[in-house]
Every structure is written in C-alpha cells, then in structure tokens.
C-alpha cells in the first residue's frame, strides 16, 4: 500500500481500478521552412478541421451533458478565429520561417500563460481552453489520433491533465473519480466532477505503473491510496457510505428556507463567472446571484464589448433568474487581467494598481456604457449593481453622479429601467475603516474576503511561497468583517460576503452571530451552506 497526497478539488470517496490516460507524443520541434504560404495553408487547413471537430463535439455534448458543458466547445471554436492567436502563428511562420507545428505550440504556450497569470480563477481556467485548441490542431498537423478513454468497467481516471474535449467524450457512467497532476477548482475537470458528484484530486505526480491497480481516492483529504490494505479499504468503504447518505440528505434541502433554528433568515446566493453558470445556480436552488463577474465580457476579445452585447448578456441572466436578485459587479479588470485593447501600462504590483473602479472613474465613457446596459437589463428582472475596490466616500459620490447621469439619459430616451440597488465591495482595510460613512451612501456591502485578506495581511495571494501566511481565519480579518457588518447596519445597509470564506462552514455560525445578511458561494456549495445555516442556533 502506498499513499500520495494532493489537493482536493471535489469531495467524496471512490474505490476501484485506475486507468492511466497517456496523451500521444507530438513532434513540435522547430525547423525552418522554405515555402511560407504553403505552411500557412497547412495551418489553416488543420485549423478548419479543428473547427469542424469542435462543432461535432458540441453536438455530442449538447445531447449527452447539456448546453452548459456543450458551450465550452462553441467558445473554443470561436477562439480559433481569434485574430491575436492567428496573427501570432502567421507571424512566426511568415517572419521567422517556423514550421506550423512549432508556431502553434509556441503561440499556445504564450497565450495559456497569459491566462494562467490572471488574478481570477475563472480566467486562469481558460488557459486550459487555449492548450486544448492548440493540442487539437497539433494532433491534426502531426496525424495523431487522441488516446482512447473507453473502458468496459468503471474506473478511476488518472492523467496529467484533461481537456474539455477529453472530459466530454468520457462515458460518464464509468468514471469513479479524477486524479490529475494539474488543475484548479475552476478547471473543466473540477466542473465536471462537481456536476457528476464524484471526487477529484489534483497536484499528484501520476505514475504510469498505477494502470489497472486497485486504488482509493479520498476527495476529503486529497489522498490517493494505491493497493490499499484491508483495514484501510474497510475504513474508506464506510466513509464512502456515510458520504452517500449525507448527499441524499442534502438533496432533501432543495426548496427549503435558509433559516437558522432561531428563525433568522439568511439570503443564500451564488457566484457566477459567465451567463452559462446560471443553470448551475438554479439547479442548486440558490436564492439569487450575489456576484456576477462582468469582466468575462471584456476578456478574450480585441475590442470593447458594445452596450448591446452587454445588455443582452445581463438581460438573459435576469430573465433566467426571474424574480430572484442578480448582483452585477462592474468591470473588475486591471494589468493582471490582460486585455490589450485597454492599453494598460505594465505594473510591478497590479493588485494595488490601476484596476477595477479606478479604470471606470478615469474612463467614464467606458463606465457609462456598462451602466446603461445594466440599467436597461434591470427592466427584465431584479438587478443590483456593486462597485469593486472602493476606498473612499468621494469615489462613491462620483459613482452616484455618473449613475444618475445614466438614468437621466435613459429617461430622456424613454428607455425603461427598474429600481436598482447600488452597493460596494468591501475589499480594502480603508473601506472597512470608512464603512460607517460609506454605509450612509449605499444600499448594501458585499465583503470580498479574498482581497480583504490579502490587503489586511500584506500577503500576495498569487505567490505560492506565501501560502502558509495567507490566513483568511486571521483574527484581524474576522474583526474587519465584524466591524463592516456593525457599521453597515447602523445605516440600514445590508451586508453580505461573496469571497471564498462565505462557503467555509466552519465560520457560518460565526458570521450568523456577527449579523451577516447574505452569503454568496459557488453553486455547488449552496446546499452544504444551507444545511449549516439551518443547524445554527
């Protein structure tokens, strides 16, 4: 028996044989080509074939796993038309005389790193899409067929990483668990694991010798146990049965109220990163959307999204949610979330740089376009707006002036809009210290605990060397949360949490006792948090 430790990305216990998935070897070594235009045509032919393949996979996914997952492949097909991606490949072929295989590999690596360096888990996960489309083209260029993932019996799938196309082609009835070397909580493997309710562990060095060996995956501890002894097997079999019973109990909470034993109601909402996440919000019975990250509309493109594009996206979410509240966070982009057309200067410390509301206030036309789209969409549902990275009352007052100008303009054009609450994110110590004054200006606060922890502790949360110092349970962070709640309530300003701490059930009771009004968590965490709320006195 051997144990290997990784990081849990979805809880649960799986017992079965391992199937090791090995990707085909591809020759992407550089060699100089002489016929440049012939090489360009070779690339374009492979790219067009990849688009056709993705369209086929989209149709297959649509029928087997639903539109949310299928949309991944529609997006990937669109990525293959991206001018920046294609121009990079053309430049390497035409100017450097690189072979197509090398140009695609190099471009894929550069673009994937750009996404993985972003300070947003959703955007980090898009690096896997870039790798996936690049590898798809390379397989076509190299004449390689993807490795088979077929199996007659259920198995634990072990691989360095899995692309969206690979995961969708799996026979979902045969997968017991995922074990990967690479991945994150927002990777496609993690999303699929949550959808399938199966354990997943990442950060494990995969050994090809594991193939066909009996194993146990403990998604609670992040352990992978190869050839477990009888005692270990018995313990984890019992743990597996207990987890199945717990999940069945959670399902019974659908449709139940988010009320403590003492009769206190908590608004339990969900966070989303794009329009397609709404289905997961509804499936997990969240009472609303507490954080709609609007920046997905600005990233992965060459120009600013138009007012109409934004309006359609916001309206679609509002309509799908019907009367449930949708809180849209205005543009939270900066030098760490790269969009070249913003023309942002490089910064040594982008987390403290020109980002979020600072960009909006410096570029009011950009800000007004987004606000017009949001207000127009508010006629189709219950929409609220929250502004990120606030540090002063002066900022809020300027925002309110701009917001009033937008409403006035819409009224003059006879364009209807709803009654929109306005709130701010509390992410900085300055906002906490000024929270009593800020509460008098807005309808609500939403505490972004990820950045609040980072700024309070002076710990860069993107620096893995500082992981042991990044402590969201630090007394200073908890005191700041408590202070924010108390000061907000002095002015009838309701207070929520939309950071990762909102889903930390070890703190649910603490937050309830502090007087929190709302918790917004990932869709898959809604029922778990509901259970904890209902158990709280």
C-alpha positions, 0 to 999 in steps of 0.5 A, spaced: 500 500 500 502 506 498 499 513 499 500 520 495 497 526 497 494 532 493 489 537 493 482 536 493 478 539 488 471 535 489 469 531 495 467 524 496 470 517 496 471 512 490 474 505 490 476 501 484 481 500 478 485 506 475 486 507 468 492 511 466 490 516 460 497 517 456 496 523 451 500 521 444 507 524 443 507 530 438 513 532 434 513 540 435 520 541 434 522 547 430 525 547 423 525 552 418 521 552 412 522 554 405 515 555 402 511 560 407 504 560 404 504 553 403 505 552 411 500 557 412 495 553 408 497 547 412 495 551 418 489 553 416 487 547 413 488 543 420 485 549 423 478 548 419 478 541 421 479 543 428 473 547 427 469 542 424 471 537 430 469 542 435 462 543 432 461 535 432 463 535 439 458 540 441 453 536 438 455 530 442 455 534 448 449 538 447 445 531 447 449 527 452 451 533 458 447 539 456 448 546 453 452 548 459 458 543 458 456 543 450 458 551 450 465 550 452 466 547 445 462 553 441 467 558 445 473 554 443 471 554 436 470 561 436 477 562 439 480 559 433 478 565 429 481 569 434 485 574 430 491 575 436 492 567 436 492 567 428 496 573 427 501 570 432 502 563 428 502 567 421 507 571 424 512 566 426 511 562 420 511 568 415 517 572 419 521 567 422 520 561 417 517 556 423 514 550 421 506 550 423 507 545 428 512 549 432 508 556 431 502 553 434 505 550 440 509 556 441 503 561 440 499 556 445 504 556 450 504 564 450 497 565 450 495 559 456 500 563 460 497 569 459 491 566 462 494 562 467 497 569 470 490 572 471 488 574 478 481 570 477 480 563 477 475 563 472 480 566 467 486 562 469 481 556 467 481 558 460 488 557 459 486 550 459 481 552 453 487 555 449 492 548 450 486 544 448 485 548 441 492 548 440 493 540 442 487 539 437 490 542 431 497 539 433 494 532 433 491 534 426 498 537 423 502 531 426 496 525 424 495 523 431 489 520 433 487 522 441 488 516 446 482 512 447 478 513 454 473 507 453 473 502 458 468 496 459 468 497 467 468 503 471 474 506 473 478 511 476 481 516 471 488 518 472 492 523 467 496 529 467 491 533 465 484 533 461 481 537 456 474 539 455 474 535 449 477 529 453 472 530 459 466 530 454 467 524 450 468 520 457 462 515 458 460 518 464 457 512 467 464 509 468 468 514 471 469 513 479 473 519 480 479 524 477 486 524 479 490 529 475 497 532 476 494 539 474 488 543 475 484 548 479 477 548 482 475 552 476 478 547 471 473 543 466 475 537 470 473 540 477 466 542 473 465 536 471 466 532 477 462 537 481 456 536 476 457 528 476 458 528 484 464 524 484 471 526 487 477 529 484 484 530 486 489 534 483 497 536 484 499 528 484 505 526 480 501 520 476 505 514 475 504 510 469 505 503 473 498 505 477 494 502 470 489 497 472 491 497 480 486 497 485 486 504 488 482 509 493 481 516 492 479 520 498 476 527 495 476 529 503 483 529 504 486 529 497 489 522 498 490 517 493 491 510 496 494 505 491 493 497 493 490 499 499 490 494 505 484 491 508 483 495 514 484 501 510 479 499 504 474 497 510 475 504 513 474 508 506 468 503 504 464 506 510 466 513 509 464 512 502 457 510 505 456 515 510 458 520 504 452 517 500 447 518 505 449 525 507 448 527 499 441 524 499 440 528 505 442 534 502 438 533 496 432 533 501 434 541 502 432 543 495 426 548 496 427 549 503 428 556 507 435 558 509 433 559 516 437 558 522 433 554 528 432 561 531 428 563 525 433 568 522 433 568 515 439 568 511 439 570 503 443 564 500 446 566 493 451 564 488 457 566 484 457 566 477 463 567 472 459 567 465 451 567 463 452 559 462 453 558 470 446 560 471 443 553 470 448 551 475 445 556 480 438 554 479 439 547 479 442 548 486 436 552 488 440 558 490 436 564 492 439 569 487 446 571 484 450 575 489 456 576 484 456 576 477 463 577 474 462 582 468 469 582 466 468 575 462 465 580 457 471 584 456 476 578 456 478 574 450 476 579 445 480 585 441 475 590 442 470 593 447 464 589 448 458 594 445 452 596 450 448 591 446 452 585 447 452 587 454 445 588 455 443 582 452 448 578 456 445 581 463 438 581 460 438 573 459 441 572 466 435 576 469 430 573 465 433 566 467 433 568 474 426 571 474 424 574 480 430 572 484 436 578 485 442 578 480 448 582 483 452 585 477 459 587 479 462 592 474 468 591 470 473 588 475 479 588 470 486 591 471 494 589 468 493 582 471 487 581 467 490 582 460 486 585 455 490 589 450 485 593 447 485 597 454 492 599 453 494 598 460 501 600 462 505 594 465 505 594 473 510 591 478 504 590 483 497 590 479 493 588 485 494 595 488 494 598 481 490 601 476 484 596 476 477 595 477 473 602 479 479 606 478 479 604 470 471 606 470 472 613 474 478 615 469 474 612 463 467 614 464 465 613 457 467 606 458 463 606 465 457 609 462 456 604 457 456 598 462 451 602 466 446 603 461 446 596 459 445 594 466 440 599 467 436 597 461 437 589 463 434 591 470 427 592 466 427 584 465 428 582 472 431 584 479 438 587 478 443 590 483 449 593 481 456 593 486 462 597 485 469 593 486 475 596 490 472 602 493 476 606 498 473 612 499 466 616 500 468 621 494 469 615 489 462 613 491 459 620 490 462 620 483 459 613 482 452 616 484 453 622 479 455 618 473 449 613 475 444 618 475 447 621 469 445 614 466 438 614 468 437 621 466 439 619 459 435 613 459 429 617 461 430 622 456 430 616 451 424 613 454 428 607 455 425 603 461 429 601 467 427 598 474 429 600 481 436 598 482 440 597 488 447 600 488 452 597 493 460 596 494 465 591 495 468 591 501 475 589 499 480 594 502 482 595 510 480 603 508 473 601 506 472 597 512 475 603 516 470 608 512 464 603 512 460 607 517 460 613 512 460 609 506 454 605 509 450 612 509 451 612 501 449 605 499 444 600 499 448 594 501 456 591 502 458 585 499 465 583 503 470 580 498 474 576 503 479 574 498 482 581 497 480 583 504 485 578 506 490 579 502 490 587 503 489 586 511 495 581 511 500 584 506 500 577 503 500 576 495 495 571 494 498 569 487 505 567 490 505 560 492 511 561 497 506 565 501 501 560 502 502 558 509 501 566 511 495 567 507 490 566 513 483 568 511 481 565 519 486 571 521 483 574 527 484 581 524 480 579 518 474 576 522 474 583 526 474 587 519 468 583 517 465 584 524 466 591 524 463 592 516 457 588 518 456 593 525 457 599 521 453 597 515 447 596 519 447 602 523 445 605 516 440 600 514 445 597 509 445 590 508 451 586 508 453 580 505 460 576 503 461 573 496 469 571 497 471 564 498 470 564 506 462 565 505 462 557 503 467 555 509 462 552 514 466 552 519 465 560 520 457 560 518 455 560 525 460 565 526 458 570 521 450 568 523 452 571 530 456 577 527 449 579 523 451 577 516 445 578 511 447 574 505 452 569 503 454 568 496 458 561 494 459 557 488 453 553 486 455 547 488 456 549 495 449 552 496 446 546 499 452 544 504 451 552 506 444 551 507 444 545 511 449 549 516 445 555 516 439 551 518 443 547 524 445 554 527 442 556 533 
